[in-house]
């Protein structure tokens, strides 16, 4: 790490700010995201379906565009930091290029570097993502507070970890080779799951309390929506979760109660890759290999 | 007025003590205090016992409530007799079986067998669970009532119970600061509808949900949350169809003088605000 970043008083990553997802049936998927999951659908452009979850202008979008439809948005502190990060990623042979104005417009950001991790996950490093002046108004009372973070599939966890470390993320805990990555005071915003393929594993949305996790759990059962895992509680982060699956295998999660990291630094803790490390209540995922302790 | 201090114990008849023991320890998670051919004493907290299975008919179900002293017991006996309830004065041997100094037995207007006890024993040794269910203690019972309006009058006018909330005509009644110690349930005959143990945290409720599912113990209601008491709950079925409940976070009524019972509608959301539906368990009827 260069001296200029070691002495920084501000972090490199400001937030995880959006997920853009490619699906074969955006309309059916959009109905799931709004009517079932409970995000606010907002006017779309370029054939994309867009959703809000908080004060952000957009936090989820769905499109059919295989070429430039899928990515996760990482808000970088400022333009100078973005330049520095771009340089660093290139030095370490990661794919990075500056987004053109059309690409920035589609992402509702001021500027962006479009990068790829070693698995080929598209990571948009962006500045000044747009916020909305109107408050978030959801279609149903799912209790969503804000977009919280993501789970990413990784086919090359060593190099992918290097990618995120260049962005200033730190591993807080391991479950087997699953890495929980911290970018701020929360235990993690990004979790890297070793997998046979790349792509977004889940996008997680914070809800108000356990009440909403459980209400949503019964709501999903009543609506015959597949619950991939949960209600459960991650052992390492103490986060309560419910992972649900919509069309095209899109997994969205309700989460609450993640541990905050405060006090003196500690080394990352190692948990074994067992069911109780992933959920200490006893919930298990049968169908999603990354979420089931199959190794 | 009969001054109930707290619920003290439940006694259940059981034709299969071994089955009861295996459920109580491997599933429910209580500690065996004492066991002989004819009875099994179980602990859930600092008390010497809070649940006793004794060889017999499972329809024999008794709830014990603690009263202040022998004087209170005598006053209670004469009050009950004056109202036409037959009162049984516990013998020394019967008191010993119950680990109390003295007691009387009677039937409430529905016919539930109730005992009033003096000085139930505590244990010097702390409670040590047979499995990590997080139990912190025996807390309340659901009691069958063939006429909730009549029985509410008995518990609140002859005894000192106060109504904390009502769902339809079903009262949840307290005898101390805890939101409810007696929950009446409309039923065609006398009996204990459920036995509640408190647990430490939400985690314990959810962990037990997965644990009991795995053990193939029928979950009959929950995991859920009562909007009345605020408690997160799980109901499941034990031997002879007896329903047990784990719950956490039962409200306390801080202001005894000004608390007014809230009226909840008789509908599913009044029993669970999360949306769980009872299965294999009858909700209190209207």
Interface residues (C-beta under 8 A of the other chain):
Chain A: X210 X211 X214 X215 X217 X218 X219 X222 X231 X232 X233 X280 X281 X282 X283
Chain B: X202 X203 X206 X207 X209 X210 X211 X214 X223 X224 X225 X232 X273 X274 X275 X276
